Amino acid sequence: MVAFLRRTLLRPLLALGLCLCLGLGGCSQAPSGLSGNYVDDTVSVAQTLLTTIALPQDDPARQEAEVQARQLINGYTALYRPRQDIHGLASFTTMQTAVNALAAHYAGYANRPLPDPLRSRLEKELKKAEATAVRGA
């Protein structure tokens, strides 16, 4: 009798519990602590990246800030690149250009400082993306 109950009740309940855990885990908050609100996330990511690229090369917190920036870039990209409603926005295009350039530098030249032309370009693009996101474009 116990074996019969175990087979008929316990296994399906365990399977249901596992499915619920996996399903609800996928519905948790946005990656990297992002809110899911495009404007807020764009402003937050832009500010964080501006702070990170402004750190001097000899700053002891620079390496950790760059690691966190890479995670933030990955989370932002994973969250907003698939969303078709955002693709047409100028702020998204500008932000993607800046994020891709910074990610490429971190991937290819992780131990080198940002070149000044790239730094100034990123500053302009991140500020522009932030402003246009706030305006709604």
Secondary structure, DSSP 8 states (H G I E B T S, - for coil): -HHHHIIIIIHHHHHHHHHHHHHHHTTSS-GGG--S-HHHHHHHHHHHHHHHHHS-TT-TTHHHHHHHHHHHHHHHHHHHTT-TTTTT-HHHHHHHHHHHHHHHHHHH-TTS---HHHHHHHHHHHHHHHHHHHHT-
